[in-house]
Amino acid sequence: MPELPEVETVKTVLVKNVKNKTIKDVVINYPRVIENVYTEEFIDKIVHQKITDIKRRGKWLIFKLTDLTMLSHLRMEGKYFLETELEPVKKHDLFILKFTDGTELRYNDTRRFGKIYLFKNEEAEEFLDKRLGLEPWDNNLTKEYLSEKFVTKKTPIKTALLDQSVITGLGNIYVNEVLFLSKINPNRRACDVSKEELKLIIKNTREVLEDAISLGGTTIISYAAGHQIGQYQNKLKVHFKKGHPCEKCNSIIKKESINGRGTYYCPSCQKK
């Protein structure tokens, strides 16, 4: 699933390629991709709107239109491609914005899990506020904030950090990496992690995400931003490294499932 660095990279590519373009038509090949309005209403409202900006919050793409907001969540396999109208439509092009300049923005999703919403501007903000916690670089993200959120949580710290209502944007790959750098076992109860350890988690979260963004995100199976793939997979220290020696202590990286999520860690660096 694309996480914050991947979505940020997609956002940057979209700003470069579709900002200020005007929508002349919409094609919806898979109606269930539109979540909160009927497809006919969606098309009627969005035609003739201009994309004035694209922003990101957590793992959500925010398309600012002339007087509406379109939200997009890529889920597992969602991708956006800018094509000309002469390019044949692909099997998994579920949603297409046709622009007045003859180009098209196509949402391609082989798993069909991604969702697109259309809101009035203030409704979009309210929708996201109800679901999302702090951005990793928010000044309010402190060890005290996390300690208060986790004080009663007996779930593993791995699971607690995946909760988008606490920190938004972190997913499985980067939580594995952050916990390794913080030398914290992913099975530790969240309530047992000290404030100083939480401070280290915040520091490593910011550093890992900044590094990943600079490299265009992580491509393990199929992630791409436009037609570009990320490069951070070349710097992963534990994720997808089962059976490999730890680069810090030479112990063998292990993998186990924690609440259904594949979790990679070093049993020596991250002792229970």
C-alpha positions as CSV (number, residue, x, y, z in Angstrom):
1,M,0.0,0.0,0.0
2,P,1.4,3.4,-0.9
3,E,2.4,5.3,2.3
4,L,3.2,8.9,2.9
5,P,6.4,9.1,0.8
6,E,4.7,7.4,-2.1
7,V,1.6,9.6,-1.9
8,E,3.7,12.7,-1.5
9,T,5.7,11.7,-4.6
10,V,2.5,11.1,-6.6
11,K,1.2,14.5,-5.5
12,T,4.4,16.2,-6.7
13,V,4.1,14.6,-10.1
14,L,0.4,15.5,-10.4
15,V,1.0,19.1,-9.5
16,K,3.6,19.3,-12.3
17,N,1.4,17.6,-14.8
18,V,-2.3,18.5,-14.2
19,K,-2.4,21.7,-12.1
20,N,-4.5,24.4,-13.8
21,K,-6.0,22.0,-16.3
22,T,-9.8,22.2,-16.9
23,I,-11.9,19.1,-17.0
24,K,-14.1,18.7,-20.1
25,D,-15.4,15.2,-19.5
26,V,-15.3,12.2,-17.1
27,V,-15.3,8.5,-17.8
28,I,-16.1,6.1,-15.0
29,N,-15.5,2.5,-16.1
30,Y,-16.0,1.2,-12.5
31,P,-18.8,3.0,-10.7
32,R,-17.8,1.6,-7.3
33,V,-14.6,3.7,-7.4
34,I,-16.8,6.7,-6.6
35,E,-17.8,6.5,-2.9
36,N,-20.1,9.2,-1.7
37,V,-22.2,10.5,-4.7
38,Y,-23.9,8.9,-7.6
39,T,-21.7,8.7,-10.7
40,E,-24.1,10.9,-12.7
41,E,-24.0,13.6,-10.0
42,F,-20.2,13.3,-9.8
43,I,-19.8,13.8,-13.6
44,D,-22.3,16.7,-13.6
45,K,-20.6,18.5,-10.8
46,I,-17.0,18.0,-11.9
47,V,-17.2,18.9,-15.6
48,H,-15.8,22.4,-16.4
49,Q,-14.0,22.5,-13.0
50,K,-10.3,23.5,-13.0
51,I,-7.7,21.7,-10.9
52,T,-6.3,24.6,-9.0
53,D,-4.0,22.6,-6.8
54,I,-3.2,19.1,-5.4
55,K,-2.3,18.6,-1.8
56,R,-1.6,15.6,0.5
57,R,-2.8,14.7,4.0
58,G,-1.6,11.4,5.3
59,K,-2.2,8.9,2.5
60,W,-4.9,11.0,0.9
61,L,-4.6,13.0,-2.3
62,I,-6.6,16.3,-2.2
63,F,-7.6,17.7,-5.5
64,K,-8.6,21.4,-5.1
65,L,-11.0,22.3,-7.8
66,T,-12.7,25.6,-8.8
67,D,-15.2,25.3,-6.0
68,L,-15.1,21.7,-4.9
69,T,-12.7,19.2,-3.4
70,M,-12.0,15.7,-4.8
71,L,-10.3,13.2,-2.4
72,S,-8.5,10.1,-3.6
73,H,-7.1,7.2,-1.6
74,L,-4.9,4.8,-3.6
75,R,-5.3,1.9,-1.2
76,M,-3.3,-1.1,-2.3
77,E,-2.6,-0.7,-6.0
78,G,-3.9,2.7,-7.2
79,K,-1.9,4.7,-9.6
80,Y,-2.4,7.8,-11.7
81,F,-1.1,8.2,-15.3
82,L,-1.2,11.2,-17.6
83,E,-1.9,10.1,-21.2
84,T,-3.0,11.6,-24.4
85,E,-6.6,10.9,-25.5
86,L,-5.1,8.8,-28.4
87,E,-3.5,6.3,-26.0
88,P,-5.7,3.1,-25.7
89,V,-7.5,2.8,-22.5
90,K,-6.1,-0.1,-20.3
91,K,-8.1,-2.8,-18.7
92,H,-7.8,-1.4,-15.2
93,D,-8.2,2.3,-16.0
94,L,-11.2,2.7,-13.7
95,F,-11.6,6.5,-13.8
96,I,-10.6,9.1,-16.4
97,L,-10.5,12.9,-16.2
98,K,-10.4,14.3,-19.8
99,F,-8.9,17.8,-20.0
100,T,-9.5,20.5,-22.6
101,D,-5.9,20.3,-23.8
102,G,-6.4,16.7,-25.1
103,T,-4.6,15.0,-22.2
104,E,-6.3,12.6,-19.7
105,L,-5.6,11.7,-16.1
106,R,-6.3,8.0,-15.7
107,Y,-6.7,6.2,-12.4
108,N,-5.5,2.6,-12.7
109,D,-6.2,0.1,-10.0
110,T,-5.8,-3.7,-10.5
111,R,-7.2,-4.5,-7.1
112,R,-10.1,-2.0,-7.4
113,F,-9.8,-1.0,-3.7
114,G,-9.1,2.7,-4.3
115,K,-11.8,5.3,-3.6
116,I,-12.6,8.8,-4.9
117,Y,-14.9,11.2,-3.1
118,L,-16.4,14.6,-4.1
119,F,-17.2,17.2,-1.4
120,K,-17.8,20.8,-0.8
121,N,-14.5,22.3,0.5
122,E,-15.5,22.5,4.1
123,E,-17.0,19.0,4.1
124,A,-13.7,17.6,2.8
125,E,-11.8,19.1,5.7
126,E,-14.3,17.8,8.2
127,F,-14.2,14.3,6.6
128,L,-10.4,14.2,6.9
129,D,-10.3,15.8,10.4
130,K,-12.5,13.0,11.8
131,R,-10.2,10.2,10.5
132,L,-6.7,11.5,10.6
133,G,-4.2,12.4,13.4
134,L,-1.1,14.6,13.2
135,E,1.2,14.8,10.3
136,P,4.7,13.5,11.2
137,W,6.2,17.1,11.0
138,D,3.4,18.7,13.0
139,N,4.9,20.6,16.0
140,N,2.2,19.1,18.2
141,L,3.7,15.6,17.6
142,T,5.6,15.3,20.8
143,K,6.6,12.5,23.2
144,E,3.9,13.8,25.5
145,Y,1.3,13.6,22.7
146,L,2.2,10.0,21.9
147,S,2.4,9.1,25.6
148,E,-1.1,10.3,26.2
149,K,-2.4,8.4,23.1
150,F,-0.6,5.2,24.2
151,V,-1.0,5.3,28.0
152,T,-3.8,2.7,28.0
153,K,-2.9,0.8,24.8
154,K,-1.8,-2.7,25.4
155,T,-1.6,-3.4,21.7
156,P,1.8,-3.9,20.2
157,I,3.7,-0.6,19.4
158,K,3.8,-1.8,15.8
159,T,0.0,-1.8,15.7
160,A,-0.4,1.5,17.6
161,L,1.9,3.4,15.1
162,L,-0.2,2.2,12.2
163,D,-3.3,3.9,13.7
164,Q,-4.0,6.8,11.3
165,S,-5.9,8.7,13.9
166,V,-2.6,9.1,15.9
167,I,0.0,9.7,13.3
168,T,-1.2,9.9,9.7
169,G,0.8,8.6,6.7
170,L,2.8,5.8,8.4
171,G,2.3,2.3,7.0
172,N,3.7,-1.1,7.4
173,I,7.1,-0.6,5.6
174,Y,8.1,2.6,7.4
175,V,6.9,1.5,10.8
176,N,9.2,-1.6,10.5
177,E,12.1,0.7,9.5
178,V,11.4,3.2,12.3
179,L,11.2,0.6,15.0
180,F,14.4,-1.0,13.9
181,L,16.3,2.4,14.0
182,S,14.7,3.0,17.4
183,K,15.8,-0.4,18.7
184,I,12.3,-1.2,19.8
185,N,10.7,-4.6,19.5
186,P,7.5,-4.4,17.5
187,N,5.7,-6.6,20.0
188,R,6.3,-4.3,22.9
189,R,3.0,-3.0,24.4
190,A,2.5,0.6,23.3
191,C,1.8,1.6,26.9
192,D,5.2,0.3,28.0
193,V,7.2,2.4,25.6
194,S,8.9,5.2,27.5
195,K,8.7,8.9,26.6
196,E,12.4,8.9,25.6
197,E,11.7,6.0,23.3
198,L,8.7,7.8,21.9
199,K,10.9,10.9,21.2
200,L,13.3,8.6,19.3
201,I,10.4,7.2,17.3
202,I,9.3,10.7,16.3
203,K,12.9,11.6,15.3
204,N,13.4,8.4,13.2
205,T,9.9,8.7,11.7
206,R,10.7,12.2,10.3
207,E,14.2,11.1,9.1
208,V,13.0,8.0,7.4
209,L,10.1,9.7,5.7
210,E,12.2,12.6,4.5
211,D,14.8,10.2,3.1
212,A,12.1,8.1,1.4
213,I,10.4,11.2,-0.1
214,S,13.8,12.4,-1.5
215,L,14.1,9.1,-3.3
216,G,10.6,9.0,-4.7
217,G,9.2,6.4,-2.2
218,T,9.6,2.6,-2.1
219,T,8.8,0.3,-5.0
220,I,8.6,-3.3,-3.9
221,I,6.0,-4.8,-6.2
222,S,4.1,-2.3,-8.2
223,Y,4.2,1.2,-6.8
224,A,4.8,4.0,-9.4
225,A,4.3,7.8,-9.5
226,G,3.2,8.4,-13.0
227,H,5.6,6.2,-15.0
228,Q,8.4,6.6,-12.4
229,I,9.3,4.1,-9.7
230,G,10.7,4.8,-6.3
231,Q,14.3,4.0,-5.1
232,Y,14.0,3.9,-1.3
233,Q,13.8,0.1,-1.4
234,N,17.5,0.1,-1.9
235,K,18.0,1.6,1.6
236,L,15.5,-0.6,3.5
237,K,17.2,-2.1,6.6
238,V,14.7,-4.7,7.7
239,H,11.6,-4.7,5.6
240,F,11.6,-7.6,3.1
241,K,15.0,-8.7,4.6
242,K,13.9,-11.9,6.2
243,G,16.9,-14.3,6.3
244,H,19.4,-11.6,5.6
245,P,22.0,-10.5,8.2
246,C,21.3,-7.4,10.1
247,E,23.7,-4.6,8.9
248,K,24.3,-3.5,12.5
249,C,24.9,-6.8,14.4
250,N,24.9,-9.5,11.7
251,S,22.0,-11.4,13.4
252,I,19.4,-12.9,11.0
253,I,16.4,-10.7,10.3
254,K,13.1,-12.4,11.3
255,K,9.6,-12.0,10.0
256,E,6.3,-12.6,11.9
257,S,2.7,-11.5,11.7
258,I,1.5,-8.9,14.1
259,N,-2.3,-8.3,13.8
260,G,-2.1,-9.5,10.3
261,R,0.8,-7.3,9.2
262,G,4.1,-8.7,8.0
263,T,6.6,-7.5,10.5
264,Y,10.4,-7.6,10.0
265,Y,12.8,-7.0,12.8
266,C,16.3,-7.9,14.2
267,P,16.0,-10.1,17.3
268,S,19.2,-8.8,18.7
269,C,18.9,-5.1,18.0
270,Q,15.2,-5.1,19.0
271,K,15.1,-7.4,22.0
272,K,11.8,-8.0,23.8
